[in-house]
């Protein structure tokens, strides 16, 4: 009985973090927005493998036009020959008061890696992954689906893609009454993380089959963390620091054609789950598992309701999550694959 009461208290605290009124207009709903980006798109794409220099451009959204700078962003998809079209950063100028872009300045746009239906499905699956984590906790990045027309003003050429925008980390922090930490890799220790939320992150990454992440470490000399951000009560606080994951294209759930397991992890495919949560959070793992059980129908509803997925992709995505719940519902498998396989 004590375990179930503890889990209930944990869930209540977890779900009561963020007031809905703090959400910005752009990320307050999930309807798809048509947007137009005009600029030297071809020049940006050709320069992307070696440069993130900005280009002048314009954004038209919800009937309003905004001047901005656009630049290629990211690393792997941009520099390793993986994608023919890079992820993009938007840096808006001008007055945005009273528009859907009110409060927005710098935004990440997740684009289609290559021009094919298969890669569009990959983008939709990564968008869906963010939506799944939104169902688990408000301590997560909101996303907004957009149908982007990229208009190359130098060549009078259009390309239309399904994309999505990612909420700025400062907005994420603000609606959860926290601040985003700007720290170097390793500056925050795993002992300083909020244990319950760290357990949630580890279990979520296991659910989606993601191995490409770390809650406190990143490349030496770079900002923390590898595919994650940290939130705290204030800029100097190092107590109960909240890890927030992002960038899920290397997960088994998304199963991008270019996704391979990181070196040193004993799996042959990203579709094979391998728990990388830390052993120090094993005491919180049962409550985290109970939280995931309580959200099972909501997670499956997100997948079932994503009508941009093909029927085959939707069926495969649902089956992948159902297989995770088979592990949660089997005490021996939960003990063997999660508790005993934790990272020390």
N, C-alpha and C positions, 0 to 999 in steps of 0.2 A: 504493500500500500504506500509506503514512504516514497518509493521510486516514482509512482504515478503522481502523487501530490507534488513532488519536486518538479516533475516534468510540466505539470499544469501551471505552477508558479512561473517557471522559466518561459513557457509559451506566452503567458499573459504579459510578462515584461517585454518580451521580444516584439510582440505585435502592437504594443502601445507606444512605440517610440516616436512615430512621425505624424504630426497633424496634417491632414489633407490640405488645409488652407495654405500651407507653405509651398505647395507645388506650383511651379511656373506654368504659364498658359500653354507653352509649346508641348510640355510633357504631361499635361493634365488628362489626356485621353489617348486612345490607341488607334483612332481612325487614320487612314492613309491620306497624306497630304501630297498633292501634286506640286512640284517645285521646278523652277527653271534656273539653271546656272549658266550664265553667258560669260565667255572670256576665251583666252587663248588655250583651250583645253589640250589641243595637240601638242603645243609647246611644253605644257606642264607634264604631260604623260611622257614625252621623250626625255625630259630632264630628270624625271623622278628617280631613276636608279642611282644617280650621283648627286642629287641636289634636292633640298627642301626650300629653296628660295621661293618667296611669294610672287604671285601674279595678280594684277588688278582684274576684278571680275564684278559681276552683279548677280544678286539673288532676287528672284520674284517668287513670293510665297503668299498665299491667301490674298492675292490682289495687290500686294504692296511690293515695291522694288527697293532694294537696299544695295548700296555700294559695299564692296568688301575686298579683302585679299584672300586668295586661295593658295594652298601649298600642299604638296605631297607630304605624307606623314608615315610613321611606322618605320619598321626596319626590314623584317624578313620578307614580307610581301612586296616591299618596295625595291629592295636591293639584291635579292637572290634569284632573280629571274623567274619567280613564282607567278607573278601577276603581270598582265599587260596593261592593267589600269590600276593605279595606286589608291589606297585610302587617302582621304583628303581632310585637311583642316580648314575651317571657315573662320575668318576674322572680320566681323561686321563693323561697318562705320555708320555714322548718321543717327538720326532720331528714330527710336523704336517704341516710344511710349504709346500705349493704346493699341498695339498690334500683337499678333501671336508671337512675335519675336521680342516682346518686352522682357527686359532682364537678361537677354542673351547677348553674348559678345563673341567668345571663342567656342566653337563647337567642332566635334569630331563627326565626320560623315563616313560611314562604312559603305563601301562601294562594291560593285561586282568585280571580282578578280579578273575574269576573262569573259569573253562574249559567247556564252552558251547557256542553254537552259539549265544544264547541270550546275553551273556556277551560280546562277540565280537561285536555285534551290539551296545551295550552300549558304548564301546570304540570308535567305529566309529562315533557315535552321539556326543560324547564329542569332538572328533577331529573336527567334522563339526561345533560345536559351536564356537571354536576358529576361524575357517575360516569365520564364519558369522561376528564376531567382527572385523576381518581384513578388511572386506568390509565396515564397518562403519567408522573406523578410523585407521591411521597408528600407533596411540598410543595404540598398542595392541601387545600381544605376538604372534610371528610367531610360526608355528608348522610344523613339517616334518613327513609325514607318513613313517613308516618302517615295513617291514615284518621280524620279529625277530625269528631266530632260537636260542633257549637257549640250549646249550650243557653242560650237567652236566658231568664234567670230572671225578668226583668220581665214577659215576655209568654208564658212557657211554650211556647216554640217551638224546634224543632230544625232545624238545617241540617247536612248531611253533605258533606264535601269531601275530595278527595285533597289533602294538603299534604306539605311536608317540612320538617324541622328542619335548621338549619345549625350545624355545629360552632363553638364559641366560638374566636375567634382565639388566645386564650392557650393553649387545649388544642392547637390546631394547632401553635403554636410549641413547646410543651413536648415533644410527641412527636417533633419534629424537632430537639430540643436547641438551640433558639433562643428568642429573646424577640420579642414583637410591639412594634414601634416606635410610639410616639405622637408623630408629627411633623406639622408643618404642610405644606401644599402647597409644593413646591419646596425644602424643607429638605434632602432627599436628592437629590443630582444623579444623572443617568443614568450618569455615569462611575463612580459608587460602587456600582452594581448588580453582582451576580454575572453575568458575561457569558453563561455557558452557560444559566443559568436565564432570563435576559431573552430570549435567543433562543427558548427553549422557549415562553415566554409569547406572544411575537409570532407564532410559527407556530401555536400553538393558537388564538389569536384569529382568525387567518386561516382556519384549518380550519373553525371554526364560523361564520365570516362576521360577526364582532363588530367594530363600529367604535366602540362606546360605552365607551372605557376609556383609561387612561393609567397608566403605571407610577410616575411621580414627581410628576405635577401633578394638581390638583383645583381646585374653585372657590376664588378668592382668599380668604384668611383662614380657610379651613376645613382640617380634618384631611386629610392625604394618605391615599389618592390616589383618583382617580376610578375607582370600582368595583375597588379593589384595596387590599391591605394589604402592609406591608413587615415582614420578619423579619430579625433580625441576631443576631450572637453574644452581644451584651449591649446594654444600653440606650444606651450611648455609642458603640458601634462604628458606623462608617460605611464598612466595607470588606466587599465581597462581600455586599451587602444583597440579600435574596431578595424579589422581587415575587410576590405571590399574587393572582390575579384571582378575582372573584366577580361575581354579578349578570349573568346571560346572557340575559335575556328579550328584549333588543333585537338578538340575533344572528339571522342568517339561518337557522341550524339550528333555533332555536325558532320564529322567524317569527310572533311575536305580532301580532295584528291592528293594534295601535297602534304597532308599531315602524317608525320612519322613520330614514333615514341622518342623521347629524349635519350641520349646516350647513357648507358648504365642502368636503365630500368628494364627488368627482365620480362618484357612483353614483345610480341611480334607485330602487333597492330594496335592503333589507338582505340579500336573497338573493344579491346580487352581491358577490363577494369583492373586497376591496381591502386590500392589505398595509399595516399601520401599524406594523410593527416598525421599530426604529431602525437606521440604516445602520451605526452603530458596532458592531453585533453581526453584521454580514454574515460575518465570519470564522468565527463559531460556527454559522451557519445550516446548512451542509452536515451537520455532526454532529447538529444538532437534527433535520434531515430524516431522517437515518438512524435516529434513535431512534423517530420516528413510524412509519417503515416497519417497524421491529421490533415495534411494538405494534399493527399493523393488524388482525390477527385478533382480538385482545382487544377493540379498540374496536368492531368490527363485532359481536362476541358480546354486548357490552353492549346494543347496539340490538336485536339479534335476540331477546335474552332479556327485553326489557321488554314483558311481555304486557299491561300496562295501556294501551299504545298501540294505536290501531286499526291494522288491517292497512295501510290507505292511508298513515297517518302513519309507520308503521315503515318501509315501503318507500321513502317520500320521504326520511326521515332517513338511511337507509342509502345511497341514491343520492347525497345531498348530500355525505356523507363520501367515497364512492367518487370523486366528481368532484375532491375535494381530492387524492386519491392520484394521479389522472391528471396533475395539475400536478407533484407531486413526482417522478413517474416520467418526466417529459419534461424533459430538461436545458434545452432552449431556453425552455420555459414557466416553469420554475423561475427561470431567470436573468432573464427579462423581467418576470414578475409579482411576484417576491419580491425578488431581489437588486437589480435596477435600479429597483424601485418603492418602496424603503425610505424611511422618514421621516428627514429630516435635522435 
